[in-house]
Structures are given as C-alpha cells and as structure tokens.
Amino acid sequence: MCGISGVLKLDDGQADASQLGAMIATLSHRGPDASGVRLLGPAGLAHARLSILDLQGGAQPMSAANARLWITFNGEIFNYIELREELVGKGYQFTTRSDTEVILHAYQAYGEECVHHLNGQWAFAIWDAAEQNLFLSRDRAGVRPLFYTQSRDSFLFASEIKALFACPEVGREIDPFGMDQIFTFWVTVPPRTAFKNICQVPPGHSLTVKGNSIRVQQYWSASYLRSGEVQNRTEAELAEELLHLLQDATRIRLRSDVPVGAYLSGGIDSTLITALVGKVVGNRLRSFSIAFDDAQFDESSYQQEASSFLGTQHSTVSCSHADIAEAFPDIIRYTEQPLLRTAPVPMFLLSKLVRDSGFKVVLTGEGADEILGGYDIFKEAKIRRFWGRSLESTWRPLLLKRMYPYLQEFRRQPTANLKHFFRVTSADLASPFFSHLPRWALTTRLKLLLSADFRAAIGDYDALGELETTVPEAFGSWPHFTQGEYLESRYFLSGYLLSSQGDRMAMAHSVEGRYPFLDYRVQEFAAKLPVNLKMKVLNEKYLLKRACQGIVPPSILHRTKQPYRAPDGRCFFKEGAPPYAHDLLSPCAIKKRGIFDAQAVSALVNKFKAGNASSVRDDMALVGVLSTQLLAAEYINQ
C-alpha cells in the first residue's frame, strides 16, 4: 500500500520535479516510509511508500528492460510468487523480491493483458519510454483508488484527488451532477467524482494515454448465472469449494514482511476470515474491533465471544458521540466526497488503534454481503416482489415488519407507512433497479435541501438514466436477486465501503486492508451460484453459513444480522460538541457556498436542536449537508 502520482506532458514539454514533489507530499499518510520522484522526459512518476514486502529492495519508482519501463504502484499482488516463477521460466531476471518488479516483467511479457495474470488489489502506472505510452490500471473490485484529470497541456493522475489539486492548473469546483448522484445513490458512478473534470478509473478498467489520445477499457467483470441456467453440483460440493477458495485467498493475503492482524466485528464474515488467518499464524494472531458507548450500535459482546473462541489477542477502541463529532472534519478531508452517514469515523479510529499497536496490515470480511447475498436490501426486494404478485393482499406487505429488528423507529411504523415507503407498482416491478428504488427514493428527497441555483445547475440531468447506460448488456437476463447484488457490488461497494469506509480510513493511518472475499476467484465462483444458495427464503448467506459450520461459533453463525452502523446527526448537537457544525450550518455559511437552501437547512438544524430529529432521512440530510460544507471548505477556494 502506497500513494502514487504522476504527469504526462501532452505538448512536448518536460515533467517538472517540483510539481511531482508537491503532488506526492499530499499523500505522505499513504506512504510514510519513503518517497521517490523520477523524471522521464515528458513523463514524471512519484511514489510514497508503505513498506510491506521486500523492505530493503522495493523502492519506487522502479524500472525494468534497461530503463525502458518505469512503474509507480500502490497495492499488493498476492500471487506474485507464482507469477514470478512463471516469468523466470520465460527468461526474465529479477533483482528484487518485490511484487512491483513482477508487474513490470508481466507487462514486458503480456503487455496490457498482464492484468489478467494478477490476483491482487492495485492501482499502478507504467511508462513505456520506447512507445511513449502511459498505462494505468485499477484492480477488479476497486479496492485501490485511482484518479485523473487533463489540463491544457498535461495528463495527471494520483491515488487521491488532493494530489491533483496540488497542481495550480487543476480547477476546484463541485460537480452538480456528481452531487446529484451522491444524493441519489450515496456514491458517484465512475468515472464521475464529486469534482468537475476530476475522473476516477472505474474498477476492473485500465487506461492508456498515447499522444493526445486517452483510451479507457474494461478488462474484467464477473459473469453471472443467467435466469434459467442451472448449477449441477450439490450444496455440499459448493460449500466445500467456497471454503477452499476462501482458505487460499486468505493464505496468499498473509504474504508480508511485516506483522498482519485482522478486524473482528462479531459477525460471520470477519469471524470466518479471522479463523482462517488463525489456522495459518496460530496463537500469534492479533485482532482489532470497535465498541460503541451507545448500546444500540455496540457488538462488543459478540466480538469478545469470537476472540475467545478463536484464541486471538484482542484489542478494542471505544467510540462515543463526541469522538464522531471531533473527527468528522478529518474524515471528509480523507474521503474527498460528501457522506450520508458517519460510519467511516469509527473505522478511522480503528485504523489508528491498529497502527498504534505496531501493525501495517489487516485482513477483513468486506465483500461477503455483496457477493453471497447478505444484505437486508435483498430481503426487501424478495418480499416486495412477493407482495407485487398479489398487490391486493393485506398480509403480504406485513412481512416487511420482519425487516430491520435493530431499527426501533422502523418497527413502530404503521403498516400504511411501510406500504408507502416500500411501494410496489407495475412500473417499479418492470424497473431494472427494482431492488434499490425505495433506498434511492429516500435519498433523492434530500435534494429538496439544495438551493434553487444549484438545482438549476443540475437542470434536467437524469442520474438513473446515466446509471442505466453503465450496466452490462446481460443485466436484463440475470435473476432479479442478481441484479440487486450487481448494483451493490459494482457501485456501493467500490464507491463507499471500499473507499470512504475502507481505503481512505485505513490509509489515513498508513494501514493496508486486505479482503479475501474479494479475491477474483471467489467473486467469479459466487457469481455462478444459484440464487437460492445465497438466500434461502429469507436466510441470508445460506451457503456461506454452511461452509462456516465448525469454524465459526454457533451463536455468531445463527445470530440475527446487525449491519455495522454508527451514531449520526445528533453527535453534532450534544453538549460540548465542537463549534464547526454550528458555524458551517449557519445561514451565512450556507448562503456563501450556495449549494443548499439556507432556510431549509435552518429548519433541519432546529429540528435537531429541539430533539425532534429521529428519522433515518433526517440523519442522512444533516450528515450530507455538513459533509458537503466541510468538503467545500477544505478543497474549494472561495
């Protein structure tokens, strides 16, 4: 894990060392162990290193082929040992033990197709001096970030947007369309970001710059089981293969020259990964978790139970309402986009605990819910479709009452309110986005807070229409359940969970997260599973639970699923809360930025001050407005 940045002059100019130095200096949190800059005529590469593999010999930027090829690389290639042996067999000679050099020789051997040979999480750029060609690539799941922009005479790229903003020629302006997407989907849809003219390389894509031409190409996407296709293997066989794949995915993610720990949330996914890590490292395993002062969010009893069962040396950081309010400005500085929830804050505190404990690497359970049918939104969709087959039924919508046992406000809602929120119409049933329509409808209502001028800037832009152009051609042939899974894994996972809640929070304290469930072999296996093995009736992650038997404690295996959440809007109005929220949400500050309507925001703030804000929508609205104001204050000159 590291930070990378670079420039390619498009006007026959030469790369500038001071510019590259300014860019990489903004990424020192991603790579505090070393830094390097390399000038290569029109191209320039920079690197901030977090040393994990080949501590002495892996300095970057690195070259190969008699300095024809140069690379700056962020991430890990977990199959680098096997790939290195393959390349040695082809006659390539190595001078380091690093996975970075493996990428360079793989590019020599396979060209841009080298990415198909990589199993890992990466963002890298390779400059080919002979071909005057810059090649960028981002890993399949989008674990590692990669942004780019083009100025009048330069193509610029970096791990984080702040490095691009270190260049005076790069404009700083909020993108109204990006904001419209965030206030619809929670995330921007790649290549869009929250900033105008700043793009992200989508997950599973590469980008090539040659001359004045920029070509973006997709190299990977999961191939899902189509409606009507069958899987001619028994549950037992599939459960065994799933466990075998996860064991191997975990094994290769333990390759490191520094100690490796594990996050332990108290749920099935992290407990299984921690158990699999423990089988390799034994009683030396350190595990880490978050506890909450507020009991409705706290899962520490399950975390302690899992730790005792697995025999880990366990450490916990406790998070209070005051902690969230105190750290939130830092969180937005790292996420570089507005948020609709405060959940990244405890992850920020957790990575600090990991780093303070002397660890640079942790394995976690992210990805299981998306690819193996774990989310409540998938249950929602099943119930809503069941209801939709008999819309006049009075009892079918009552099944919605079984949803979200951890949300007391939800359970108190009259049935009529639930029917209105989870509406099912013939148009909804025909929509390719049926599973997510209630969530997106709720989020879209937050746009009522936008100012008239900002809404005018959005105009008739259609976020759903743009999203529809990005889904695969085969999307319509997939089962409805699979369509929901794709939307979660393709957009929400990479755009929020692996970014704002994952990479950005871990790397804020120079910690690398590794995700066995997102090994591409596991993803491709899961994509071909029958839907009923992912969620049997309303039993989520059915096949994973079967694979976990005997490895995960029964009490955790069969507990009611409680998704990770954190206290939201009220944190900023507790006694002793820092004054920035009051200042940034004041009518004067709201009018100054011009994004939101001052009167509407004042009404929302007064609702919180009076203690009358209790809905999910109120929390999302408050956090969304405050995070946007913080983002603008941090990055927009005004």
C-alpha positions in Angstrom: 0.0 0.0 0.0 1.3 3.4 -1.0 0.5 6.6 -2.7 1.2 7.3 -6.4 1.0 10.3 -8.6 2.3 11.4 -12.0 2.2 13.6 -15.0 2.5 13.2 -18.8 3.1 16.4 -20.7 1.0 16.5 -23.9 2.7 19.5 -25.6 6.3 18.1 -25.9 7.2 19.7 -22.6 9.2 18.1 -19.8 7.8 16.9 -16.5 8.6 19.1 -13.5 10.2 17.8 -10.3 8.7 20.5 -8.1 5.2 19.7 -9.4 5.7 16.0 -8.7 7.1 16.7 -5.3 4.1 18.8 -4.4 1.7 16.1 -5.5 3.3 13.3 -3.6 3.8 15.3 -0.5 0.0 15.4 -0.1 0.0 11.6 0.0 2.6 11.1 2.8 -0.1 9.4 5.0 -0.4 6.6 2.4 3.4 6.1 2.4 5.3 7.4 5.3 8.3 5.1 4.9 10.0 6.5 1.8 9.3 8.6 -1.2 10.7 9.0 -4.7 10.3 11.0 -7.9 11.5 10.1 -11.3 11.7 12.4 -14.3 11.4 10.7 -17.7 11.3 13.4 -20.3 7.6 14.2 -20.9 6.6 11.8 -18.1 7.1 12.0 -14.4 6.3 9.4 -11.7 6.2 9.9 -7.9 5.7 7.4 -5.1 5.1 7.5 -1.3 5.9 4.1 0.1 4.4 2.0 2.9 6.9 -0.8 3.2 5.3 -4.3 3.5 7.2 -6.5 1.0 10.9 -6.6 0.3 11.6 -3.8 2.8 15.1 -3.1 1.5 14.7 -3.7 -2.2 11.3 -2.4 -3.2 11.9 1.3 -3.7 9.9 3.1 -6.3 9.5 4.4 -9.0 11.1 1.2 -10.3 12.4 0.3 -13.7 13.0 -2.7 -15.9 14.0 -3.6 -19.5 17.1 -1.4 -19.3 15.1 1.6 -18.0 12.6 1.4 -20.9 9.7 0.7 -18.5 9.1 2.6 -15.2 6.3 1.9 -12.7 4.7 3.6 -9.7 2.5 1.1 -7.9 0.0 1.2 -5.0 -1.3 -2.1 -3.6 -0.3 -5.8 -3.5 -0.1 -8.6 -6.0 -0.9 -11.6 -3.8 0.1 -14.3 -6.4 3.4 -12.6 -7.1 5.4 -15.7 -6.0 3.7 -18.0 -8.5 3.7 -15.3 -11.3 7.4 -14.6 -10.7 8.2 -18.3 -11.2 6.3 -18.3 -14.4 8.2 -15.3 -15.6 11.6 -16.7 -14.6 10.6 -19.7 -16.7 10.2 -17.3 -19.7 13.7 -16.0 -19.1 13.1 -12.8 -17.2 15.6 -12.0 -14.5 14.8 -10.3 -11.2 16.9 -8.1 -9.0 14.4 -7.7 -6.1 11.9 -9.8 -4.1 9.1 -7.3 -4.6 5.8 -7.7 -6.3 6.4 -4.4 -8.1 9.1 -5.9 -10.2 6.7 -8.8 -11.0 4.2 -6.4 -12.5 7.0 -4.8 -14.7 8.1 -8.1 -16.1 4.5 -9.3 -16.6 3.9 -6.1 -18.6 7.0 -7.0 -20.7 5.7 -10.5 -21.3 2.0 -9.8 -21.8 1.6 -6.1 -22.5 -1.7 -4.6 -21.3 -3.1 -8.1 -20.9 -0.8 -8.5 -17.9 -3.7 -7.5 -15.6 -5.4 -10.8 -16.4 -2.5 -12.6 -14.7 -2.7 -10.6 -11.5 -4.5 -11.6 -8.3 -4.5 -8.6 -6.0 -5.5 -5.1 -5.3 -3.8 -2.4 -7.2 -3.5 1.0 -8.8 -0.4 1.5 -10.9 1.0 3.5 -13.8 3.7 2.2 -16.3 5.6 4.5 -18.6 7.0 2.9 -21.7 9.7 5.2 -22.9 10.2 3.5 -26.2 6.5 3.6 -27.1 5.9 7.0 -25.3 2.9 5.2 -23.8 1.4 5.6 -20.3 -0.6 2.7 -19.0 -2.8 2.9 -15.8 -4.8 0.1 -14.2 -7.1 -0.3 -11.3 -8.0 -3.7 -9.6 -11.1 -5.6 -10.4 -13.1 -4.7 -7.3 -11.9 -1.1 -7.0 -10.1 -1.7 -3.6 -7.4 0.9 -4.5 -8.3 4.4 -5.8 -7.0 6.0 -9.0 -8.0 9.5 -10.2 -7.0 11.5 -13.2 -7.6 14.8 -14.9 -6.4 16.6 -18.0 -5.3 20.2 -18.1 -4.4 22.3 -21.1 -1.1 20.6 -21.6 -0.9 17.7 -19.2 -2.5 14.4 -18.1 -2.3 14.0 -14.4 -3.1 11.0 -12.1 -2.9 10.2 -8.4 -4.2 7.9 -5.6 -6.2 10.8 -4.2 -7.7 14.0 -5.5 -5.8 16.2 -3.2 -2.6 15.4 -5.1 -4.2 16.6 -8.3 -5.3 19.8 -6.5 -1.6 20.4 -5.6 -1.3 21.5 -9.3 -2.4 25.1 -9.7 -3.7 24.4 -13.2 -6.3 21.9 -11.9 -9.6 23.6 -11.2 -11.5 23.1 -8.0 -15.3 23.1 -8.4 -18.1 20.9 -7.1 -19.8 18.9 -9.9 -23.6 19.4 -9.7 -24.1 16.1 -11.5 -21.8 14.3 -9.1 -23.7 15.8 -6.2 -27.0 14.6 -7.8 -25.6 11.1 -7.9 -24.5 11.2 -4.3 -27.9 12.4 -3.2 -29.4 9.6 -5.1 -27.1 6.5 -4.9 -24.9 7.6 -2.0 -21.9 7.4 -4.4 -20.8 8.8 -7.7 -20.9 6.5 -10.7 -17.5 6.1 -12.3 -15.8 7.9 -13.9 -17.6 10.8 -12.3 -16.5 12.2 -8.9 -17.7 15.0 -6.7 -15.5 17.4 -8.5 -15.8 18.8 -12.0 -13.3 17.4 -14.5 -11.8 15.0 -12.0 -12.4 11.4 -13.0 -11.8 8.0 -11.5 -10.6 4.9 -13.3 -13.5 2.5 -12.8 -12.9 -0.8 -11.1 -11.8 -3.5 -13.5 -10.6 -1.0 -16.0 -7.3 0.2 -17.5 -6.4 3.5 -19.2 -3.9 4.2 -21.9 -2.5 7.6 -22.8 -0.6 8.0 -26.1 -0.1 11.3 -27.8 -3.3 13.3 -27.1 -5.5 10.1 -27.0 -6.9 8.7 -23.8 -8.4 5.2 -24.1 -10.3 3.6 -21.2 -11.1 -0.1 -21.5 -12.7 -2.7 -19.2 -10.7 -5.8 -18.7 -12.8 -7.7 -16.2 -16.4 -8.2 -14.9 -18.0 -11.1 -13.2 -20.0 -13.4 -15.4 -23.3 -14.1 -13.5 -25.6 -17.1 -13.8 -28.5 -16.1 -16.1 -32.1 -16.8 -15.4 -32.9 -20.4 -16.2 -29.2 -21.6 -16.0 -28.6 -24.4 -13.6 -25.7 -25.4 -11.4 -25.3 -29.2 -11.5 -23.5 -29.6 -8.2 -24.7 -30.4 -4.7 -24.8 -27.9 -1.9 -22.1 -29.9 0.0 -19.8 -29.7 -3.0 -20.3 -26.0 -3.5 -19.9 -25.3 0.2 -16.6 -27.2 0.2 -15.3 -25.3 -2.8 -16.3 -22.0 -1.3 -14.4 -22.7 1.9 -11.3 -24.0 -0.1 -11.3 -20.8 -2.2 -11.5 -18.6 0.9 -8.8 -20.6 2.6 -6.5 -20.0 -0.3 -7.5 -16.4 -0.7 -6.7 -15.8 2.9 -3.4 -17.7 2.7 -1.9 -15.6 -0.1 -3.1 -12.4 1.6 -0.9 -13.3 4.6 2.2 -12.8 2.4 4.0 -9.9 4.1 7.3 -9.0 5.6 5.6 -7.2 8.5 3.0 -8.5 11.0 -0.6 -9.0 9.9 -3.7 -8.6 12.0 -7.4 -9.0 11.5 -10.6 -6.9 12.0 -13.1 -8.7 14.1 -16.6 -7.2 14.1 -18.5 -10.0 15.7 -20.3 -11.0 12.5 -19.9 -14.1 10.4 -17.7 -12.7 7.7 -14.9 -11.2 9.9 -15.1 -14.2 12.3 -14.5 -16.6 9.5 -11.6 -14.7 8.0 -10.0 -14.3 11.4 -10.5 -18.1 12.0 -8.8 -18.8 8.6 -5.9 -16.5 9.4 -5.6 -18.2 12.8 -5.1 -21.6 11.2 -2.0 -20.2 9.4 -0.4 -18.0 12.1 -1.6 -19.8 15.2 -1.9 -18.1 18.6 0.2 -15.1 17.4 -2.9 -13.6 15.8 -3.9 -10.1 16.9 -7.5 -9.0 16.3 -9.0 -5.5 16.5 -12.5 -4.2 16.8 -14.8 -1.2 17.5 -17.0 -0.8 20.6 -19.6 1.9 21.0 -20.7 3.8 24.1 -24.2 3.8 22.7 -25.5 0.3 23.3 -27.8 0.2 20.2 -24.7 0.2 18.0 -22.4 -1.9 20.2 -21.4 -5.5 19.2 -18.5 -5.9 21.6 -20.0 -8.9 23.4 -20.0 -10.9 20.1 -16.5 -9.6 19.3 -15.2 -10.9 22.7 -17.0 -14.2 22.2 -15.4 -14.7 18.8 -12.0 -13.7 20.1 -12.3 -16.2 23.0 -13.4 -18.9 20.7 -10.6 -18.3 18.2 -7.9 -17.5 20.8 -6.8 -14.2 19.4 -5.0 -11.4 21.3 -7.7 -8.8 21.0 -7.8 -5.0 21.2 -10.7 -2.7 21.1 -11.2 1.0 20.6 -14.4 2.6 22.0 -16.2 5.3 20.0 -18.5 7.9 21.5 -20.8 10.6 20.1 -18.1 13.1 21.0 -15.5 11.1 19.1 -17.5 11.2 15.9 -18.1 14.9 16.1 -14.5 15.6 16.8 -13.1 13.5 14.0 -15.6 14.2 11.3 -13.7 17.1 9.6 -10.6 14.9 9.3 -12.8 12.1 7.8 -14.1 14.4 5.0 -10.5 15.6 4.3 -9.7 11.9 3.5 -12.9 10.8 1.8 -12.9 13.7 -0.7 -16.6 13.3 -1.2 -19.8 14.1 0.8 -21.1 11.3 3.1 -24.6 10.5 4.2 -23.6 8.6 7.3 -20.9 8.9 9.9 -19.9 5.2 9.9 -16.4 5.9 8.4 -15.4 7.7 11.7 -15.1 4.6 13.9 -13.1 2.9 11.1 -10.8 5.8 11.2 -10.3 5.3 15.0 -9.9 1.6 14.5 -7.1 2.0 12.0 -5.3 4.3 14.4 -5.5 1.6 17.0 -4.0 -0.9 14.6 -1.2 1.5 13.7 -0.5 2.4 17.3 -0.3 -1.4 18.0 2.5 -1.7 15.5 0.6 -3.2 12.6 0.5 -2.1 9.0 -1.7 -4.8 7.5 -5.1 -6.2 8.5 -7.5 -8.8 6.9 -11.2 -8.0 6.9 -14.5 -9.6 5.9 -15.7 -6.9 3.4 -17.4 -8.2 0.3 -19.2 -11.2 1.6 -22.6 -9.4 1.9 -22.4 -8.2 -1.7 -21.4 -11.4 -3.4 -23.1 -14.0 -1.2 -26.5 -12.5 -0.5 -26.1 -10.9 2.9 -27.9 -7.6 2.8 -31.3 -6.7 4.0 -32.0 -4.9 0.8 -32.0 -8.2 -0.9 -34.6 -9.5 1.6 -36.6 -6.3 1.0 -36.7 -7.0 -2.7 -37.8 -10.6 -2.3 -40.7 -9.5 0.0 -41.7 -6.7 -2.3 -41.8 -8.9 -5.4 -43.8 -11.5 -3.4 -46.2 -8.7 -2.5 -46.2 -7.5 -6.1 -47.6 -10.8 -7.3 -50.8 -10.1 -5.3 -50.9 -6.3 -4.7 -54.4 -6.5 -3.2 -53.1 -8.8 -0.4 -53.4 -7.4 3.1 -51.0 -9.8 4.7 -48.1 -10.0 2.2 -46.8 -6.4 3.0 -46.9 -7.3 6.7 -43.8 -9.4 6.0 -41.9 -6.1 5.9 -42.5 -5.9 9.6 -39.9 -8.6 10.0 -37.2 -6.3 8.5 -34.7 -4.3 10.5 -35.2 -5.6 14.0 -32.4 -3.3 15.1 -34.3 -0.2 14.0 -36.9 0.6 16.6 -38.3 3.5 14.7 -38.9 1.3 11.7 -40.7 -1.3 13.7 -43.1 1.3 15.2 -44.2 2.5 11.8 -47.8 1.8 10.9 -48.3 -0.7 8.1 -49.7 2.1 5.8 -46.4 4.0 6.1 -44.4 0.9 5.3 -46.5 0.2 2.3 -46.0 3.7 1.1 -42.2 3.6 1.6 -41.7 0.1 0.1 -44.2 0.9 -2.7 -44.7 -1.7 -5.4 -46.2 -0.6 -8.7 -46.2 -2.2 -12.1 -43.7 0.4 -13.2 -41.4 -0.5 -10.2 -41.7 -4.2 -11.0 -40.5 -3.5 -14.5 -37.6 -1.4 -13.5 -34.1 -2.9 -13.7 -33.3 -1.1 -10.5 -36.4 -2.5 -8.6 -34.3 -3.7 -5.6 -32.9 -0.2 -4.9 -35.8 2.1 -5.7 -37.0 2.6 -2.1 -33.5 3.4 -0.9 -32.9 5.8 -3.8 -36.3 7.4 -3.4 -35.5 8.2 0.2 -32.1 9.6 -0.6 -33.5 11.6 -3.5 -35.7 13.5 -1.1 -32.6 15.1 0.4 -32.3 17.1 -2.8 -35.1 19.3 -1.5 -32.4 20.9 0.6 -30.5 22.1 -2.5 -30.6 25.8 -3.4 -32.6 27.0 -6.4 -29.4 28.0 -8.2 -27.7 24.6 -7.6 -30.9 22.7 -8.7 -30.8 24.9 -11.8 -27.2 23.8 -12.5 -28.4 20.2 -12.3 -31.2 21.0 -14.7 -32.8 18.0 -16.3 -29.8 15.7 -15.7 -31.1 12.2 -15.1 -28.9 10.2 -12.7 -30.9 7.0 -13.2 -30.7 7.3 -16.9 -26.9 7.7 -16.8 -26.7 4.7 -14.5 -28.7 2.6 -16.9 -26.1 3.3 -19.6 -23.3 1.7 -17.4 -24.9 -1.7 -16.6 -23.8 -4.7 -18.7 -25.8 -5.7 -21.7 -26.6 -9.0 -20.0 -28.0 -7.3 -16.9 -31.6 -7.9 -18.1 -31.0 -11.6 -18.4 -29.9 -12.0 -14.8 -32.3 -13.1 -12.0 -33.8 -10.2 -10.1 -31.7 -11.1 -7.0 -28.5 -11.0 -9.0 -29.4 -7.5 -10.4 -29.5 -6.2 -6.8 -26.2 -7.9 -6.0 -24.6 -6.3 -9.0 -25.8 -2.8 -8.0 -24.4 -3.2 -4.5 -21.0 -4.7 -5.6 -20.4 -2.6 -8.6 -21.3 0.8 -7.2 -21.9 0.9 -3.4 -19.1 -1.5 -2.5 -16.3 0.3 -4.5 -17.7 3.8 -4.2 -18.4 3.8 -0.5 -17.4 0.7 1.5 -14.0 0.1 0.0 -13.4 3.9 -0.4 -14.8 6.2 2.2 -15.2 3.4 4.8 -12.2 1.3 3.7 -9.1 2.5 1.9 -9.4 6.1 3.0 -9.9 5.4 6.7 -7.2 2.7 6.8 -4.6 4.7 4.8 -5.3 7.8 6.9 -3.1 6.0 9.5 -0.9 4.1 7.0 -2.7 0.8 7.4 -3.4 -1.6 4.5 -6.7 -3.6 4.4 -6.9 -6.9 2.6 -10.1 -8.6 1.6 -10.2 -12.4 1.0 -13.9 -12.3 -0.1 -12.8 -10.0 -3.0 -10.3 -12.4 -4.4 -11.5 -12.5 -8.0 -11.7 -16.3 -7.9 -14.2 -16.1 -5.0 -16.1 -13.4 -6.8 -16.4 -15.4 -10.0 -17.4 -18.5 -8.0 -20.1 -16.6 -6.2 -21.4 -15.1 -9.5 -22.2 -18.6 -10.7 -24.1 -19.7 -7.6 -27.8 -20.3 -7.8 -29.7 -17.5 -6.0 -31.4 -19.9 -3.6 -28.0 -20.9 -2.2 -27.2 -17.2 -1.4 -30.5 -16.5 0.3 -32.8 -19.5 1.0 -36.2 -17.9 1.6 -35.1 -15.1 3.9 -32.0 -16.9 5.3 -29.1 -14.7 4.1 -25.7 -16.0 3.1 -27.0 -19.6 3.3 -24.1 -21.3 1.5 -21.5 -19.3 3.4 -23.1 -20.3 6.7 -23.0 -24.0 5.7 -19.3 -23.6 4.8 -18.6 -22.0 8.2 -20.0 -24.8 10.3 -17.5 -25.9 12.9 -15.2 -22.9 12.2 -17.4 -20.0 13.4 -19.1 -20.2 16.9 -22.8 -21.3 16.5 -24.0 -18.3 18.4 -22.4 -16.0 15.9 -23.4 -18.2 12.9 -27.1 -18.1 13.8 -27.3 -14.6 15.4 -29.7 -12.0 13.8 -27.7 -10.0 11.3 -27.0 -6.5 12.5 -25.2 -4.3 9.9 -22.4 -2.0 11.0 -23.8 1.4 12.0 -22.7 4.5 13.9 -24.5 7.4 15.7 -25.3 10.1 13.1 -26.8 13.6 13.3 -27.3 14.1 17.0 -23.5 13.7 17.6 -23.1 17.3 16.4 -25.6 18.8 18.8 -24.5 17.2 22.1 -23.3 19.4 24.9 -19.6 20.2 24.3 -19.7 19.4 20.6 -17.1 21.3 18.6 -18.4 24.6 17.1 -17.6 23.9 13.5 -21.0 22.3 12.8 -22.8 25.4 14.1 -20.6 27.6 12.0 -20.8 25.7 8.7 -24.6 25.1 9.1 -25.3 28.8 9.8 -27.4 30.7 7.3 -24.4 32.9 6.4 -22.2 29.9 5.7 -24.9 28.1 3.7 -25.6 31.2 1.6 -21.9 31.7 1.0 -21.4 28.3 -0.6 -24.6 28.4 -2.5 -25.2 24.6 -2.6 -28.0 24.4 -0.1 -31.1 26.5 0.7 -30.4 28.3 4.0 -34.0 28.3 5.2 -34.4 24.6 4.6 -31.1 23.8 6.4 -32.0 26.1 9.3 -35.3 24.1 9.7 -33.3 20.9 9.8 -30.8 22.2 12.3 -33.6 23.5 14.6 -35.3 20.1 14.4 -32.1 18.5 15.8 -31.6 21.2 18.4 -35.2 20.6 19.6 -34.5 16.9 19.8 -37.2 16.1 17.2 -35.0 14.6 14.6 -35.3 10.8 14.8 -35.6 9.5 11.3 -33.0 8.0 9.0 -33.8 10.7 6.5 -33.1 13.5 9.0 -29.8 11.9 9.9 -28.8 11.5 6.2 -29.8 15.0 5.5 -27.8 16.5 8.3 -24.7 14.5 7.6 -25.0 15.1 3.9 -25.2 18.9 4.3 -22.5 19.1 6.9 -20.1 16.8 5.0 -20.6 18.8 1.8 -19.9 22.1 3.6 -16.8 20.6 5.1 -15.7 19.3 1.7 -16.2 22.8 0.1 -14.3 24.5 3.0 -11.4 22.1 2.6 -11.0 21.9 -1.2 -12.9 24.8 -2.9 -11.3 28.2 -3.0 -14.0 30.8 -2.2 
